[in-house]
Amino acid sequence: MPTYEYECDACKNRFDEFQSFSEATLTKCPKCKKKKLRRLLGGGAAIIFKGSGFYETDYRSESYKTAAKADAEAAKPAETAKPADTGASTPSKTDTGGGSSEKKGKSSDGKNSKSKS
């Protein structure tokens, strides 16, 4: 909810009022009780939306975003210097689970690989 600034034309009383967008403009001065109150055009404070879908970084200055991007770029070479994956490699989709790409029982020339004893 925004804060609006009001001034009374009769007594020159100035004050801020925290109101929702849908509330009507105040007309009666709380100090002198006359209906000479008017809402002033203010510089306006920033509205910050909170909740899911809104991020604090959406409201950052351009200089902050530029510095953050430069920091991220500087950190990339350090991330690529990590040691290689030590875990077992996963079989490819074409692998049938036999550990080799050739069919069992046949050699690469198509002949039966079982030896006769």
N, C-alpha and C positions, 0 to 999 in steps of 0.2 A: 504494500500500500504506500502511496506517495505522501510526502509531507508538503502541504501548501502553506504559503505565506500570505497573511492577511494584514490589512491596515484599515483603521477606522478614520474616516475623513473628518469626524467631529472632534475626537480627542487625540488623534494621531498615535493611538496605541497600535503597536506592531507585535504580531505573534505568529507562531507556526502551529499548524493543525495537521495531525496525522489522520487522513481520511481515505476511504476506498474510492475507486473511480466512479462508482455508481451513486455515491452520496451527493446530495445537493450542496451547492455553494452556500457557505454561511453568510447571513445578512445582518445579524444582530451582534453588536460588539459586547463581549463579556464584561468589559470594564464600565462603560458609560450606558450600556443597554439601548443605545440608539441604533436605528437601522441604517447606518452609514458605512457599513463594512464592505470592503471590496477585496477581491483576491488579486494578488500581485503576480506578475510574470517573474518567475524565479529562474536562476541559472539551472536549477534542476539537479537533483542528485541522481546518480546512476541507479537503474533498476537492475537488480540481480535476481535471476530466476534460480530456484533451487529445486532439486528433485531429480528423478531419473530422466535422462535425455539432455540435461544441461551440465556442462562441465566448467570448472573454474578456469581452465585454460582458454575457454572461449572468450573470456573477458581480458586476456592479457594484452599488454601493449605490443606494438610491432617490434620494438627494440628487444623486448623479452623473448618474443618468438624467434627472432633472428639469432640471439645469443644461445637459446636452447637448441636450435637447429645446428649451430656450429659445434656445440658441445656433443651432440649426438653423432655428428660426422667424425669428430676427434676420437670418440669412443669405439667406432666401428673397427679400426685396425686391431685394437686390443681384443675384441671379440673373435676375430678370425684367427688369432694366434692360439686359440685353445687346442689342446691335444685331440688327436683323432678319436673317433668313437671306438671304444674298446669292446663293445658288446658284439655278440654274434650277428653276422649279417642275415637278413631275412631272405628266404628263397624267393626267386622271381615268380611271376605268375605262370611262366612257361615251364617251370620246373615241376616235375611230377613227384618229387619227394625222394627220388632215388639218389640224389647227390650228383648226378651228371645229366647232361642234356640228351644223352644217347639212350635208346630203348634198351631195356635189359635183355641180355642174351644175344645181342647182335653187335658186331663191331662196326666201325665206321664204313667198311666196304660192303656191308649188308650180309656178310656171312655169319654163321653161328659161331659165337666166341667160346662155347664150351669145348674143352678138349676131350678127346676120347682116351680112355685109359685101357 
